[in-house]
Amino acid sequence: MLQQQELILCGDETAYPAMMRMLKALPDGARVQVLAHSTTGARDYPFDLPEGVAFSWIGDEFVAQAAALFDATPGTYIWAATENEQIRTLRAHLNGREKGHSTLTAYWHRSATTG
């Protein structure tokens, strides 16, 4: 995945450390779009962005914006990590990407955290 030249990274606060590790390991010249979902409104995570990375903080409209980006970029590798139901919704927007051309992971389940 890290050898991809076009990449979308998106996730919530639980995914920020993994997203940062991937950004540090990008190949030269990679074109990357990052959607960072902030459920609390905080925008203070210290993302150290390589040159050329397009970065957006996203609030409640995270799933809709990520889905629209997936739909608009059929050849781009997608990595996403967030809440289980959000991942289920985003999977519907993979648009027939080849196997191995996306990684979507549920980092947590809402029912497990809301008690």
N, C-alpha and C positions, 0 to 999 in steps of 0.2 A: 504494500500500500504506500509506503513512504517514497517509492520511486515514481509515483504518479506525477505527471506534469500539470494536471488539472485536478483540483481537490476541493471538496466542500467539507468543512469541519463544523459540526453544530452540537451543542449540548448545554445542559444547565450547570449549576454550580458544582454538582458532583463530578462533572466531566472536565472542569477547567484544568486540573493538573495533567490529565492525559492529553488534552488538547495542546497544552503548552509544551509537553515533551515532543509531540509530533511536529509542532512548529519549529522546534530547535533542530529537528532531524531532516528537514526538507531538503530535497536536492536543489541546486542552484537553478534559478529560472522558473521554479514551480509557480503556477498561478493558483492562488488559494483564496477562498472566501470563507470567513469565519462568522458564524452566528452564535453569539454567546447569550444564552437565555438567563436573565436575571429575574428570579421569582420574587425577590425582595425589593427590587429597585436599586440595590447597591451595584455600583459600577467601579469597584475599587480593587478588583483582582489584578495583580501586576502582570498582565500579558506583555511579554517582550516580543513585539512583532517584527519579523524579518521584513526587509524592503519588498514592496509589491503585494503584501497581503491586504486584502480588503476585509475590514473588520466592522461588525455591527453589534451593538448591544440591543437585545430584543426583550420586550416584556411579555404581556399576556398574549400577544399575537404571534408568538414563537412558532407554533405548529403551522399556522397558515402561511407564514413567511417562508419557513423551511420547505414546506410542500410546494409552494410556488417556485422556489429556486430549484428544487429537484426536477419539477416539470419542465422548466426552461433550459435545463442543462443536461440533456440525455447522455452525453459522452463523458461526463465528469464523475470521478470516483467520489463516493459519499461515505463519510464516517459520521455517525451520530450516536450519542449516548444521553439518555434522559429517562424520564419516568415511563413505566411499562405501557400505559395506554397511549401516550404520545408516540412511542416507537411503533405501536400497532397501526396508528393512523398514518405515520410517515411511510411505513412499508408499502402502503397502497400507492405511493407516488414514485416508486422506483422505475416505473415505465419500462419493464422488460430488460433492464440492465443485465448484462452477462453475469453469470455466477462468478463470484469473486470480485465484482466491481462495486461492492458496497459492504459496509459493516455497520449494522444498526444493533445497538445493545441496550437493553433495559437495565439501568444501573440501580433502579429501585422501584417499588410498588407503592402506590398511594395508600392503599388499605393497610399496609404494614406500618405506615408512619403516622396515620391520622387516628389510629386506635379506635 
